[in-house]
Amino acid sequence: MKEGQYAYANPALTGLSEAVKGEILKIRENPFIGQELAIRDASGRIYFGSSKYFTIAK
């Protein structure tokens, strides 16, 4: 994964009924949870969390 790519945020992270697709804004190493991602969806909402909740969009 790298910034600028698109990824899906898992519903377990977002609390919504389906996955959310967004552009990866930032990837950083969090000392407590490991790799952390932030994505922005088409509506401008930002979701962030552990990389285990994201999958790369094809």
GUTOR-246791 format. One record per residue: residue number from 1; chain; z, y, x of N, C-alpha, C in turn. Coordinates in steps of 0.02 Angstrom, whole numbers, plus 50000, padded with zeros to 5 digits. Example, Ala and Ser with C-alpha at 12.3 -4.5 7.8 and 13.67 -1.06 7.14 Angstrom:
! GUTOR-246791
1, A, 50390, 49716, 50660, 50390, 49775, 50615, 50390, 49835, 50660 .
2, A, 50354, 49888, 50642, 50357, 49947, 50684, 50394, 50002, 50645 .
This chain:
! GUTOR-246791
1, A, 50000, 49941, 50042, 50000, 50000, 50000, 50000, 50062, 50044 .
2, A, 49963, 50113, 50020, 49963, 50176, 50056, 49955, 50233, 50007 .
3, A, 49974, 50292, 50027, 49969, 50351, 49984, 49897, 50363, 49964 .
4, A, 49887, 50383, 49902, 49819, 50394, 49876, 49792, 50336, 49836 .
5, A, 49818, 50276, 49847, 49797, 50218, 49809, 49830, 50221, 49740 .
6, A, 49806, 50178, 49695, 49835, 50174, 49629, 49876, 50110, 49623 .
7, A, 49931, 50114, 49586, 49975, 50057, 49577, 50002, 50057, 49506 .
8, A, 50024, 49999, 49484, 50056, 49991, 49419, 50131, 49987, 49429 .
9, A, 50169, 50024, 49388, 50242, 50020, 49388, 50262, 49971, 49333 .
10, A, 50304, 49924, 49351, 50328, 49872, 49307, 50369, 49901, 49250 .
11, A, 50363, 49873, 49188, 50403, 49897, 49132, 50479, 49892, 49145 .
12, A, 50501, 49847, 49188, 50572, 49842, 49205, 50596, 49906, 49239 .
13, A, 50552, 49941, 49272, 50569, 50004, 49306, 50563, 50063, 49258 .
14, A, 50509, 50065, 49219, 50495, 50123, 49177, 50533, 50123, 49111 .
15, A, 50550, 50063, 49086, 50583, 50059, 49021, 50533, 50061, 48963 .
16, A, 50469, 50062, 48978, 50417, 50063, 48927, 50395, 49992, 48911 .
17, A, 50351, 49985, 48860, 50330, 49919, 48839, 50275, 49889, 48882 .
18, A, 50240, 49931, 48921, 50186, 49905, 48964, 50187, 49941, 49031 .
19, A, 50151, 49913, 49079, 50147, 49941, 49146, 50113, 50009, 49145 .
20, A, 50132, 50053, 49191, 50104, 50120, 49196, 50064, 50124, 49261 .
21, A, 50002, 50149, 49255, 49960, 50157, 49314, 49966, 50228, 49340 .
22, A, 49972, 50234, 49406, 49977, 50301, 49435, 49957, 50301, 49508 .
23, A, 49946, 50361, 49534, 49928, 50369, 49604, 49991, 50371, 49647 .
24, A, 49990, 50335, 49703, 50048, 50335, 49748, 50053, 50402, 49783 .
25, A, 50109, 50435, 49773, 50121, 50501, 49803, 50156, 50495, 49870 .
26, A, 50205, 50451, 49873, 50246, 50447, 49933, 50272, 50375, 49942 .
27, A, 50275, 50354, 50004, 50305, 50290, 50022, 50356, 50306, 50077 .
28, A, 50417, 50282, 50067, 50467, 50294, 50119, 50513, 50234, 50125 .
29, A, 50547, 50232, 50181, 50596, 50179, 50194, 50665, 50204, 50171 .
30, A, 50692, 50171, 50122, 50758, 50187, 50097, 50807, 50137, 50129 .
31, A, 50859, 50161, 50162, 50905, 50115, 50197, 50943, 50067, 50151 .
32, A, 50944, 50081, 50086, 50982, 50039, 50040, 50939, 49989, 50002 .
33, A, 50876, 50009, 49985, 50835, 49964, 49945, 50770, 49943, 49980 .
34, A, 50759, 49966, 50040, 50697, 49950, 50076, 50643, 50000, 50060 .
35, A, 50581, 49977, 50055, 50525, 50021, 50043, 50528, 50049, 49972 .
36, A, 50520, 50114, 49965, 50523, 50148, 49901, 50458, 50185, 49889 .
37, A, 50432, 50181, 49828, 50369, 50213, 49810, 50381, 50264, 49755 .
38, A, 50338, 50315, 49754, 50337, 50363, 49699, 50264, 50368, 49676 .
39, A, 50253, 50362, 49610, 50186, 50369, 49582, 50186, 50422, 49528 .
40, A, 50126, 50452, 49516, 50117, 50500, 49462, 50065, 50472, 49414 .
41, A, 50082, 50468, 49349, 50034, 50442, 49300, 49987, 50497, 49277 .
42, A, 49942, 50480, 49232, 49891, 50528, 49207, 49923, 50587, 49169 .
43, A, 49982, 50577, 49142, 50017, 50631, 49105, 50058, 50675, 49151 .
44, A, 50062, 50658, 49215, 50100, 50698, 49262, 50171, 50675, 49273 .
45, A, 50192, 50622, 49238, 50260, 50595, 49247, 50263, 50557, 49313 .
46, A, 50320, 50562, 49346, 50330, 50529, 49410, 50381, 50473, 49402 .
47, A, 50364, 50415, 49429, 50408, 50357, 49428, 50420, 50337, 49501 .
48, A, 50481, 50319, 49517, 50495, 50296, 49585, 50547, 50241, 49584 .
49, A, 50543, 50199, 49636, 50590, 50144, 49642, 50568, 50097, 49697 .
50, A, 50602, 50041, 49701, 50588, 49990, 49751, 50517, 49964, 49745 .
51, A, 50486, 49949, 49800, 50417, 49924, 49800, 50409, 49859, 49761 .
52, A, 50463, 49823, 49749, 50457, 49760, 49712, 50437, 49772, 49639 .
53, A, 50442, 49833, 49614, 50424, 49850, 49545, 50352, 49876, 49539 .
54, A, 50313, 49876, 49594, 50246, 49903, 49593, 50196, 49851, 49616 .
55, A, 50137, 49853, 49587, 50081, 49811, 49609, 50020, 49856, 49617 .
56, A, 49978, 49841, 49666, 49917, 49881, 49678, 49867, 49870, 49622 .
57, A, 49838, 49925, 49597, 49787, 49922, 49545, 49720, 49905, 49578 .
58, A, 49681, 49865, 49545, 49615, 49845, 49572, 49560, 49882, 49537 .
